[in-house]
Amino acid sequence: MMVKTSVLENGCNAKRNGREDCNRMTDDRLNNKKIIVTGASSGIGAQLAKEIAKAGGKPILIARSADKLGELCKTIYRDYQIDCPVYPLDLKSEAAVQSTAEVIFEDNGEINALINNAGAGRFAGIQEFSMGEIEDVFSLNVKALMQMTMLYLNQFSSTQGDGHIINIASQAGKLATPKSAVYAASKHAVLGFSNALRMELAPIGIHLTTVNLGPVNTNFFDNADPSGKYRQSVRRYMLDPHKVAQKIVKNLFKKKREINLPWWMEAASRMHGIAPRFLETMLKKQFNKK
């Protein structure tokens, strides 16, 4: 199923109660830029879509739920007078990703940025996983991210040096903890892929940023932590998805290597690189909260 919307000129033309009303604060970096966001139906993805529209960009939204994407698109138009195309898609289907990319290119022309935000995980011991479940995590977190990146690279305006790929990784990819072996391995793969690709793209002016986050207060934990115990234990440390999205959008089309949140978790991951045994012993109680 494909949902298409008309493209409006980037201007505040909607009128309410006889007056022009627009919540947008146009940013020259994003004005009229077409930015794909995967996993856009909720959480960080939905907040990213709103922040992009608020800055005058055109978010192109991908997720599985057509209904949620449709509602988000209505909200964005109501608040920012930006009409955003939405494309319901299961990113784990290689054939569907390929065919949808062709439609997106045909509908929208040149793409300026790609935010690989979609991801999933489950906090459990490795023996609790089947190989099928492991394949599902890697199919979405790693394979789909790599396929999307490969497909959209040639659509970027590399001659102007303003193409940008943002890969949402995780602090778990830097500092693994018990019951996150599968998830941490997938995010470690994202970091390795991104670090190599960044150097490949530098000569042609395409930027690549990885976003490494600690726990974020989203529905990610509905599947990752069905019992709710881990979510409850770290609730006071959770990042606000709205603030995370603001930080990411603020760095769009900038030469930013990494965004690391929260700062203290990034400090812990760096210390782990220097003294892993010491840190694992010192933080054993915190690491075993899952």
C-alpha positions as CSV (number, residue, x, y, z in Angstrom):
1,M,0.0,0.0,0.0
2,M,1.4,3.4,-0.9
3,V,0.1,6.7,0.4
4,K,0.9,9.8,-1.7
5,T,0.3,13.4,-0.9
6,S,0.5,16.5,-3.0
7,V,3.5,18.7,-2.7
8,L,2.9,22.2,-1.5
9,E,5.2,25.2,-2.0
10,N,7.2,25.9,1.1
11,G,5.3,28.8,2.5
12,C,2.7,29.7,5.1
13,N,-0.3,29.9,3.0
14,A,-2.9,28.4,5.3
15,K,-5.2,30.8,7.0
16,R,-7.2,30.3,10.2
17,N,-9.8,32.7,11.5
18,G,-9.0,35.0,8.7
19,R,-5.3,35.4,9.4
20,E,-2.1,33.7,8.4
21,D,-1.0,31.2,11.0
22,C,2.2,29.2,10.9
23,N,4.3,27.6,13.6
24,R,7.3,27.2,11.4
25,M,10.7,28.7,12.1
26,T,12.4,28.3,8.7
27,D,16.0,27.3,8.8
28,D,18.0,28.0,5.6
29,R,19.9,24.7,6.0
30,L,16.6,22.7,5.8
31,N,14.4,25.0,3.7
32,N,12.8,22.9,1.0
33,K,15.2,20.0,1.7
34,K,13.7,16.5,1.2
35,I,14.6,14.3,4.1
36,I,13.7,10.6,4.5
37,V,12.9,9.3,8.0
38,T,12.5,5.6,8.6
39,G,10.6,4.4,11.6
40,A,8.6,7.6,11.5
41,S,5.3,6.5,12.9
42,S,6.1,7.1,16.6
43,G,8.9,7.8,19.1
44,I,12.0,9.6,17.8
45,G,11.0,9.2,14.2
46,A,7.7,11.1,14.6
47,Q,9.5,13.8,16.6
48,L,12.1,14.1,13.8
49,A,9.4,14.5,11.2
50,K,7.8,17.4,13.2
51,E,11.1,19.1,13.8
52,I,12.1,18.9,10.1
53,A,8.7,20.4,9.1
54,K,9.0,23.1,11.7
55,A,12.4,24.1,10.2
56,G,10.9,24.3,6.7
57,G,12.1,20.9,5.4
58,K,10.0,18.3,3.7
59,P,9.9,15.0,5.7
60,I,9.4,11.9,3.7
61,L,8.1,9.3,6.1
62,I,8.5,5.5,6.1
63,A,7.2,3.0,8.6
64,R,5.0,-0.1,8.7
65,S,1.7,1.5,9.9
66,A,-0.2,3.4,7.2
67,D,-2.7,4.6,9.8
68,K,-0.1,6.1,12.1
69,L,1.8,7.7,9.2
70,G,-1.4,9.2,7.9
71,E,-2.3,10.7,11.3
72,L,1.2,12.1,11.7
73,C,1.0,13.7,8.2
74,K,-2.3,15.4,9.1
75,T,-0.7,16.8,12.3
76,I,2.3,18.1,10.5
77,Y,0.1,19.8,7.9
78,R,-2.1,21.3,10.6
79,D,0.8,22.7,12.6
80,Y,3.4,23.6,9.9
81,Q,1.5,23.7,6.6
82,I,4.0,21.1,5.2
83,D,2.5,18.3,3.1
84,C,4.6,15.2,3.7
85,P,4.6,12.0,1.6
86,V,4.2,8.8,3.5
87,Y,5.2,5.3,2.4
88,P,4.0,2.3,4.5
89,L,6.8,-0.2,4.2
90,D,8.2,-3.3,6.0
91,L,11.9,-2.5,6.0
92,K,12.8,-6.2,6.5
93,S,11.5,-7.0,3.0
94,E,14.4,-6.4,0.6
95,A,12.2,-6.5,-2.4
96,A,9.7,-4.0,-0.9
97,V,12.5,-1.6,0.1
98,Q,13.8,-1.7,-3.5
99,S,10.4,-1.1,-5.1
100,T,9.4,1.6,-2.7
101,A,12.7,3.4,-3.3
102,E,11.9,3.6,-7.0
103,V,8.5,5.1,-6.3
104,I,10.0,7.6,-3.9
105,F,12.5,8.7,-6.5
106,E,9.8,9.1,-9.1
107,D,7.5,11.0,-6.7
108,N,10.1,13.3,-5.1
109,G,13.1,13.6,-7.3
110,E,16.5,14.3,-5.6
111,I,16.7,13.4,-2.0
112,N,18.9,15.6,0.3
113,A,19.2,13.5,3.5
114,L,18.3,10.1,4.9
115,I,17.8,9.4,8.6
116,N,17.9,5.7,9.3
117,N,15.9,5.7,12.5
118,A,14.0,2.4,12.4
119,G,15.2,-0.3,14.9
120,A,14.1,-2.9,17.3
121,G,15.5,-5.1,20.0
122,R,14.7,-7.4,23.0
123,F,16.5,-7.5,26.3
124,A,17.0,-11.2,27.1
125,G,19.8,-13.7,27.6
126,I,21.2,-15.2,24.4
127,Q,19.7,-18.6,25.1
128,E,16.2,-17.1,25.1
129,F,16.6,-16.2,21.4
130,S,15.9,-18.3,18.4
131,M,18.0,-17.8,15.3
132,G,14.9,-16.4,13.6
133,E,14.6,-13.7,16.2
134,I,18.2,-12.8,15.9
135,E,17.8,-12.6,12.1
136,D,14.8,-10.3,12.5
137,V,16.9,-7.9,14.7
138,F,19.8,-7.8,12.2
139,S,17.4,-7.6,9.3
140,L,15.9,-4.3,10.5
141,N,18.8,-2.8,12.5
142,V,21.6,-3.6,10.1
143,K,20.6,-5.0,6.7
144,A,17.7,-2.5,6.1
145,L,19.9,0.4,7.2
146,M,22.6,-0.7,4.8
147,Q,20.2,-1.2,1.9
148,M,18.5,2.1,2.4
149,T,21.9,3.8,2.5
150,M,23.1,2.1,-0.7
151,L,19.9,3.0,-2.6
152,Y,19.7,6.6,-1.6
153,L,23.4,7.6,-1.9
154,N,23.1,8.4,-5.6
155,Q,20.1,10.6,-5.0
156,F,22.1,13.1,-2.9
157,S,23.3,16.4,-4.2
158,S,27.0,15.4,-3.8
159,T,28.2,18.2,-6.1
160,Q,26.9,20.8,-3.6
161,G,28.3,18.9,-0.6
162,D,25.0,18.9,1.2
163,G,24.0,15.2,1.3
164,H,23.7,13.8,4.8
165,I,23.1,10.3,6.2
166,I,22.2,10.0,9.9
167,N,22.3,6.5,11.4
168,I,20.6,6.1,14.7
169,A,22.9,3.7,16.6
170,S,23.1,3.3,20.3
171,Q,25.4,3.6,23.3
172,A,24.8,-0.2,23.5
173,G,27.0,-0.4,20.4
174,K,29.8,1.1,22.4
175,L,29.2,-0.3,25.8
176,A,27.4,-3.7,25.9
177,T,25.6,-4.9,29.0
178,P,24.0,-8.3,30.1
179,K,20.8,-9.3,28.2
180,S,21.6,-7.0,25.3
181,A,24.0,-9.2,23.4
182,V,21.9,-9.4,20.2
183,Y,20.9,-5.7,20.3
184,A,24.4,-4.5,21.1
185,A,25.9,-6.6,18.4
186,S,23.5,-5.1,15.8
187,K,24.3,-1.6,16.9
188,H,28.0,-2.3,17.0
189,A,27.6,-3.3,13.3
190,V,25.9,0.0,12.6
191,L,28.8,1.9,14.1
192,G,31.4,-0.2,12.1
193,F,29.5,0.3,8.9
194,S,29.1,4.0,9.5
195,N,32.7,4.7,10.5
196,A,34.0,3.1,7.3
197,L,31.4,4.7,5.1
198,R,32.1,8.1,6.5
199,M,35.6,8.0,5.2
200,E,34.4,6.7,1.8
201,L,32.0,9.6,1.4
202,A,34.2,12.4,2.6
203,P,35.8,13.0,-0.8
204,I,32.4,13.6,-2.4
205,G,31.0,15.9,0.3
206,I,28.4,13.7,1.8
207,H,28.3,13.8,5.6
208,L,27.5,10.9,7.9
209,T,26.6,11.2,11.5
210,T,25.9,8.4,14.0
211,V,23.6,9.1,16.9
212,N,24.4,7.0,20.0
213,L,21.7,7.2,22.6
214,G,21.0,5.8,26.0
215,P,17.5,4.8,27.0
216,V,14.9,7.0,25.4
217,N,11.3,7.3,26.6
218,T,9.5,5.7,23.6
219,N,7.5,2.6,22.7
220,F,10.8,0.8,21.9
221,F,10.5,-0.7,25.4
222,D,7.1,-2.3,24.7
223,N,9.0,-5.1,22.9
224,A,12.4,-4.8,24.3
225,D,11.2,-4.9,27.9
226,P,7.7,-6.3,28.1
227,S,7.8,-6.8,31.9
228,G,8.5,-3.1,32.3
229,K,11.1,-3.7,35.1
230,Y,14.1,-2.2,33.2
231,R,12.1,0.8,32.0
232,Q,11.0,1.5,35.6
233,S,14.5,1.2,37.0
234,V,16.0,3.7,34.5
235,R,13.0,6.0,34.1
236,R,14.7,8.9,35.7
237,Y,17.6,8.6,33.3
238,M,15.5,8.4,30.1
239,L,16.0,10.8,27.4
240,D,13.1,12.9,26.1
241,P,12.5,12.0,22.4
242,H,11.5,15.5,21.6
243,K,14.8,16.9,22.8
244,V,16.7,14.1,21.0
245,A,15.0,15.0,17.8
246,Q,15.7,18.7,18.2
247,K,19.4,17.9,18.7
248,I,19.5,15.7,15.6
249,V,17.7,18.2,13.4
250,K,19.9,21.0,14.7
251,N,22.9,19.1,13.2
252,L,21.4,18.2,9.9
253,F,23.7,19.2,7.0
254,K,26.6,19.9,9.4
255,K,29.9,18.0,9.5
256,K,29.1,16.3,12.7
257,R,30.8,12.9,13.3
258,E,28.7,11.7,16.3
259,I,25.9,12.8,18.6
260,N,26.2,11.1,22.0
261,L,23.5,11.3,24.6
262,P,23.5,11.4,27.6
263,W,27.0,12.8,28.1
264,W,27.7,10.6,31.2
265,M,26.9,7.4,29.3
266,E,29.3,8.5,26.6
267,A,32.0,9.1,29.3
268,A,31.4,5.6,30.6
269,S,31.8,4.1,27.2
270,R,35.1,5.9,26.7
271,M,36.3,4.8,30.1
272,H,35.3,1.2,29.2
273,G,37.7,1.4,26.2
274,I,40.5,2.2,28.6
275,A,39.7,0.0,31.6
276,P,36.9,-2.4,30.7
277,R,37.4,-4.9,33.6
278,F,37.4,-2.0,36.2
279,L,34.3,-0.4,34.8
280,E,32.4,-3.7,34.5
281,T,33.2,-4.5,38.1
282,M,32.3,-1.0,39.3
283,L,29.0,-0.8,37.4
284,K,28.0,-4.5,37.8
285,K,24.8,-3.6,39.6
286,Q,23.7,-1.0,37.1
287,F,24.6,-3.3,34.2
288,N,22.3,-6.0,35.5
289,K,19.2,-4.0,35.8
290,K,17.6,-5.6,32.7
